[in-house]
Each structure stands twice: as structure tokens, then as C-alpha cells.
């Protein structure tokens, strides 16, 4: 297939107007397929990658059914996401084990939308003080033995696990687990030195920067200051609710275009009306598209990743950079940039064709058109 005359976001994340070709699911230069599609007046960008997404359309990644994971995958693809990490939340070991097995089975069966690139376990090794929407009765100190059981049950699909580095045993856990998975700092009361130590041990990402962690102050910069001072990735929910526009710009100025990652943290209410839902068994209420727990804590998001890209651009981040923060950067963070995350010859043809207003016109995943 040749996509003709589109304005393509090339692998240096600069827009240029030219033809783009893919064949057998791979972006190429000189394929044999002469079929073409006129993309005049359209943008062509890399498929988006959401590495922190709990649910959508009434389903949660903790739900133990193929229908749940498949529906979330389909919703994401419809809204421009071509790769995702189903994200689990703090719960009992039994439920988490069943959840990773269910996602593994869904991956093996094959979903009808965005590709599953692994699993993000956001918990259960978090601080009760900054639990957010995590159920406090299931929070616990890191256990390598328990994690080994989760990892085996997932068939090696766990890509990332979250840890509060101030917890007992966290340093030893990070040292041991980093050989198999990415370590993300979050829901934490860690001070600056503790967070820096965790980064030196192998932590590589900060979960939803500014949210659910000891606040940054000028004398105690804490985990946020440690992330800004180091080379780790910083997640950002740029939906206009979790962070003010100024805070989004601050992350961008502090860590630069290469280390900021846009995420949704979306819950099962994404794509649904206001009402009562749950997050990993914890009741939440959505009012005006904003999700809260019974005690008033923010309980994830309801926006799509493309909406977050548009909002980031509205807040002052160049649109090319905002797309990079939702494709290249997350691909690098979860170790899949070798085959996706940019429009590069030899990579998967995961592509979005967007109208002038950046609405989705067509989604292509691994060379297969899914939506028009």
C-alpha cells in the first residue's frame, strides 16, 4: 500500500509531505504493492502507545474475561492507540494472579484492536499515605517471591511494576526484579535521597508525575526532584484535570522532550457516561468526566491518549513533540522501540491517518486497516 501525498511525521518527528509505503505489515521504501490511497490534506503519524491504561467501555483490565481485554483493545484502536500495556491495580495475590493469566490468554488468543505489548502492574507495593485509588487493605511491602509467582503466571508478560522505594525491602526488590522488568516509582512518600537511590538501583520511570506522591517543595524536592535530576522517564496525564497546564509545561521544561511520556490512566468509565463504577473492586464515581473515590481521591482518567496529545499541544508543547511523547517515548520506556513507535523503514506499519482537525480518519495496525 502507498499512502500518497500525506503530511507524514517522519522518524525525526518533523512533518513532511511525501508518499509512505508499507507491505506485509512493514514500512518499506520499494515495495511491490502498487495499491494506493490519496492522503492529501491528512496527517500521518505513528500509532499511539498507552503504557498506563486500566480500562474503557465499562471494562477493566482486572476483569477476568477475554471480552474485557478485547473490548478495551478495540476501544483504544478506534481512538488511535495501536499498542498498550493493560494496567493492573492493587488487589489480593489471588486476583492479580488470575488477572495476569487472563491477559496472557487474551494475548495468545489475539485481540481485535491495539496490540498487547506486556502488562503493567501498578501496585501492590505502594505507600498507604499516597494510595490514591488503590485499596489500602491490599497494599504491602515488596516481595520477590510473590512477584516471581506473578511473573511465572504471566508467562513473562509483565513488562513494568510499580514500587514505592521507601518501603521495607524495596531496594533489594528493585535490584533483583530489574533484570526482568522495568521498575516505576509511584504512590510514594519517598524523599529525594531515597528516590535517587532507587533510580541508581534501576528504577526507570516516575508514575503519573505530581499525582499520588509526596509533593515537591523548594527544600524537599522528593521523588519529583529526583526524577527531574536524573535520566528517567516521567509519565504525565495531560488531560487538563490531573495537572494544570502550568504543571504540564513544567515537566516538559524540566525533563525535555525525550523523557516525558503522555498517558491516560483511563479507567472503565472511559467512553462511558457519568455514573458509579469501580476500579479494582474499589467504588468510584464519575461526575463531569472526572473520577473520584468515596474519600475524594482522583481515581484515574476518562480521556483518550489522542485527547491528551491535543491538550498537551493546547498547553504549549509543540504538536510534533506531543505525538512523540505518545509514541516514541513510551516505546523506548517499555523496550519495544526497535519495531514500533516511529515511522521508520523496517518497523511495523502502525499508523494513524488524521484529518486536519486531528480527528481519526483511519487506523492501521501492523499493516491492517482497522477503522475508517
C-alpha positions in Angstrom: 0.0 0.0 0.0 1.2 3.5 -0.9 -0.2 6.4 1.1 0.1 9.3 -1.3 0.6 13.0 -0.6 0.2 12.8 3.2 1.9 15.1 5.7 4.0 12.5 7.4 5.5 12.8 10.9 8.9 11.3 9.9 11.2 9.4 12.3 12.9 12.7 13.4 9.4 13.9 14.3 9.2 16.6 11.7 6.2 16.8 9.4 7.0 16.5 5.7 4.6 15.9 2.7 5.5 12.7 0.8 4.3 9.2 -0.1 4.6 6.5 2.5 4.7 2.8 1.6 4.2 -0.4 3.6 3.9 -4.0 2.7 3.4 -7.2 4.7 2.8 -5.2 7.8 6.2 -3.4 7.5 7.1 0.2 6.4 9.2 0.0 3.3 10.8 2.1 0.6 10.4 0.0 -2.6 7.6 -2.5 -2.2 5.9 -4.3 -5.0 2.3 -3.4 -4.0 1.0 -0.7 -6.3 -2.3 -0.2 -4.5 -2.5 3.4 -3.3 -4.7 5.7 -1.2 -4.8 9.5 -1.6 -4.0 11.2 1.8 -3.8 14.8 0.5 -4.7 17.1 3.3 -4.2 14.5 6.0 -1.6 13.9 8.7 0.1 10.5 9.0 1.6 9.8 12.5 2.9 6.8 14.3 0.3 4.7 16.2 0.0 5.9 19.8 1.2 3.7 22.7 -0.6 3.9 26.0 1.6 2.3 28.7 -0.8 3.2 31.6 -4.4 2.2 30.9 -6.8 0.4 33.3 -9.9 0.1 31.2 -12.6 1.5 29.0 -16.2 1.0 27.8 -17.3 -0.5 31.1 -14.4 -3.0 31.3 -11.3 -3.1 33.5 -8.0 -5.0 32.9 -8.7 -6.7 36.3 -11.9 -8.2 34.8 -11.3 -11.9 34.3 -12.6 -12.4 30.7 -11.5 -12.2 27.1 -14.3 -9.8 26.4 -12.9 -7.3 28.8 -9.4 -7.2 27.4 -10.7 -7.4 23.8 -13.2 -4.5 24.3 -10.5 -2.3 25.8 -8.2 -3.2 22.9 -10.9 -2.3 20.4 -11.8 1.0 22.0 -8.1 2.0 22.1 -7.6 1.2 18.5 -10.7 3.1 17.5 -9.2 6.1 19.2 -5.7 5.9 17.8 -3.8 3.6 20.1 -2.1 0.7 18.4 -0.1 -0.7 21.3 -0.9 -0.8 25.1 0.1 -2.2 28.4 -3.0 -3.5 30.2 -2.6 -2.0 33.7 -3.4 -3.8 36.9 -4.2 -2.2 40.3 -3.5 -3.3 43.9 -5.5 -6.3 44.9 -5.1 -9.7 46.5 -2.4 -12.1 45.2 -5.1 -14.5 44.0 -6.9 -11.9 41.9 -3.7 -10.4 40.5 -2.6 -13.9 39.5 -5.9 -14.6 37.8 -5.7 -11.2 36.0 -2.2 -11.7 34.6 -3.3 -15.2 33.4 -6.3 -13.7 31.7 -4.3 -11.1 29.9 -1.8 -13.7 28.8 -4.7 -15.8 27.5 -6.1 -12.8 25.6 -2.7 -12.1 24.0 -2.4 -15.7 22.9 -5.9 -15.8 21.5 -5.5 -12.5 19.7 -7.4 -9.3 20.3 -9.2 -7.3 17.7 -7.6 -3.9 18.3 -4.5 -2.4 19.9 -1.6 -4.9 20.4 -0.8 -6.0 23.9 2.9 -5.4 24.5 3.0 -6.6 28.1 1.5 -5.9 31.5 2.0 -3.0 33.8 1.4 -4.0 37.5 0.7 -0.6 39.1 0.9 -2.0 42.7 0.5 -3.6 45.1 3.9 -2.4 46.5 2.8 1.2 47.4 2.6 3.6 50.3 -0.7 3.8 52.2 -0.2 7.5 52.7 -0.3 8.2 48.9 -2.5 5.3 47.9 -4.8 7.3 45.6 -7.4 4.9 44.3 -5.5 1.8 45.5 -7.3 -0.3 48.1 -5.3 0.2 51.3 -6.1 -3.2 52.8 -4.2 -4.9 49.9 -1.1 -2.7 50.0 2.1 -4.5 51.1 5.9 -4.4 51.1 7.7 -5.7 48.0 8.0 -9.5 47.9 10.3 -11.0 45.3 8.8 -14.4 46.0 5.2 -13.1 45.3 6.4 -11.2 42.2 8.1 -14.4 40.9 4.7 -16.1 41.1 3.0 -13.3 39.2 5.8 -13.3 36.6 5.5 -17.0 36.1 1.7 -16.9 35.8 2.0 -14.1 33.2 4.4 -16.2 31.1 6.9 -13.4 31.3 4.4 -10.8 30.1 4.9 -8.4 33.0 6.8 -5.5 31.5 6.7 -3.0 34.3 6.0 -3.0 38.0 5.4 0.0 40.3 7.2 0.4 43.7 7.3 2.9 46.5 11.0 2.9 47.2 10.7 3.9 50.9 9.1 0.5 51.7 10.9 -2.2 53.6 12.8 -4.4 51.1 12.2 -2.1 48.1 15.9 -1.6 47.3 16.6 -5.3 47.3 13.4 -5.9 45.2 14.4 -3.3 42.6 17.9 -4.8 42.3 16.6 -8.3 41.7 13.5 -7.5 39.6 15.1 -5.0 37.2 16.8 -7.9 35.4 13.4 -8.9 34.1 11.1 -5.9 34.2 11.0 -2.1 34.2 10.7 -0.5 37.6 8.4 2.5 38.0 8.4 4.7 41.1 4.9 5.8 42.3 2.3 6.2 45.1 5.2 7.1 47.2 6.3 9.0 50.3 9.9 8.8 49.4 12.2 11.7 50.0 14.8 12.9 47.4 17.7 10.7 48.6 15.5 7.5 48.8 14.1 8.1 45.3 17.6 8.8 43.9 18.9 5.6 45.5 16.0 3.7 43.8 17.0 5.2 40.5 20.6 4.2 41.0 19.4 0.7 41.7 17.5 0.5 38.4 14.1 2.4 38.6 13.5 4.0 35.2 10.1 5.8 35.4 8.0 8.0 37.6 4.3 7.1 37.6 1.9 10.0 36.8 4.3 12.8 37.9 3.0 15.0 40.7 0.0 12.8 41.4 -0.1 10.4 44.4 3.3 11.2 45.8 4.9 13.5 48.4 4.7 17.0 46.9 7.7 18.8 45.5 8.8 21.8 47.6 11.8 24.0 47.3 13.6 22.5 50.3 12.3 18.9 49.9 12.1 18.1 46.2 11.3 14.4 47.0 10.7 11.8 44.2 9.7 14.5 41.8 13.0 16.3 42.2 14.9 13.1 41.9 13.2 12.3 38.7 13.9 15.7 37.3 17.6 15.5 38.3 18.1 12.0 36.8 17.6 10.4 33.4 14.3 8.5 34.0 11.1 8.8 32.1 8.2 10.9 33.7 4.6 10.0 33.0 2.2 12.9 32.5 -1.6 12.9 32.4 -2.2 15.9 30.3 -6.0 15.7 30.3 -6.4 19.2 32.0 -7.7 17.6 35.2 -4.9 15.7 36.8 -2.4 18.5 36.2 -2.7 22.2 35.5 -1.4 23.4 32.1 1.5 25.0 34.0 2.4 21.7 35.7 2.4 20.0 32.3 4.7 22.7 30.9 6.9 22.4 34.0 7.5 18.7 33.4 8.3 19.4 29.8 10.8 22.1 30.7 12.4 20.0 33.5 12.9 16.7 31.7 12.8 17.7 28.0 11.1 16.2 25.0 12.9 12.8 25.3 11.8 11.8 28.8 8.2 12.9 29.1 5.5 10.3 28.4 1.8 11.1 27.9 -0.5 8.5 29.5 -4.3 8.4 30.2 -4.5 6.3 33.4 -8.0 5.6 32.0 -10.5 3.5 33.9 -13.5 1.5 32.9 -15.6 4.8 32.7 -13.6 5.9 29.6 -16.0 6.1 26.7 -19.0 5.9 29.1 -21.4 8.2 30.7 -21.1 9.7 34.2 -22.1 7.3 37.0 -20.9 4.8 39.5 -18.1 2.3 38.6 -15.3 0.5 40.3 -11.5 0.4 40.0 -10.1 -3.0 41.0 -13.1 -3.5 43.3 -12.9 0.0 44.9 -16.1 2.0 44.2 -15.6 5.2 42.2 -17.9 7.9 41.0 -17.6 9.8 37.7 -19.0 13.3 37.5 -18.4 15.6 34.6 -16.0 13.0 33.2 -13.9 13.1 36.4 -13.4 10.0 38.5 -13.2 10.0 42.3 -13.1 7.5 45.1 -15.5 7.8 48.1 -12.9 9.7 50.1 -12.4 12.3 47.2 -9.1 11.0 45.7 -8.8 11.2 41.9 -9.4 7.7 40.6 -7.8 7.6 37.1 -8.9 9.3 33.9 -11.5 9.1 31.3 -9.7 10.7 28.3 -8.2 9.0 25.3 -4.5 9.4 24.5 -5.2 11.4 21.4 -7.1 13.8 23.5 -4.1 14.1 25.9 -1.9 14.8 22.9 -4.2 17.6 21.7 -4.4 19.0 25.2 -0.6 19.0 25.6 -0.3 20.9 22.4 -3.0 23.3 23.6 -0.9 23.8 26.8 2.1 24.9 24.7 4.0 21.7 23.8 4.7 21.6 20.0 2.3 19.1 18.4 5.1 17.1 16.8 6.7 16.7 20.3 3.3 15.8 21.9 3.0 13.0 19.3 6.5 11.8 20.1 5.6 11.7 23.8 2.7 9.3 23.0 4.6 7.1 20.6 8.4 7.1 20.6 9.0 7.8 24.3 6.6 5.1 25.6 8.0 2.6 23.1 11.5 3.3 24.5 10.3 3.1 28.1 8.8 -0.4 27.6 11.6 -1.6 25.3 9.7 -2.0 22.0 11.2 0.9 20.1 13.1 -1.5 17.9 9.9 -2.4 16.0 7.4 0.4 16.6 7.0 3.9 18.0 8.1 5.9 14.9 7.6 5.9 11.1 10.8 4.2 10.2 11.6 1.8 7.3 11.7 -1.7 8.7 9.3 -1.1 11.6 5.7 -2.2 11.9 3.2 -0.3 9.9 1.3 1.1 13.0 -0.1 4.3 11.6 -2.8 6.9 12.1 -4.2 8.9 9.3 -5.7 12.0 10.8 -7.9 14.7 9.4 -6.9 18.4 9.5 -8.5 18.7 12.9 -6.5 15.7 14.2 -9.6 13.5 14.4 -9.1 9.9 13.4 -9.7 9.1 9.7 -8.1 5.6 9.6 -6.1 3.3 11.9 -3.6 0.8 10.6 -2.1 -1.8 12.9 0.7 -4.0 11.7 -0.3 -3.1 8.1 -4.0 -4.0 8.6 -6.6 -1.2 8.4 -9.0 -1.4 11.3 -11.1 1.7 11.1 -12.1 4.4 8.7 
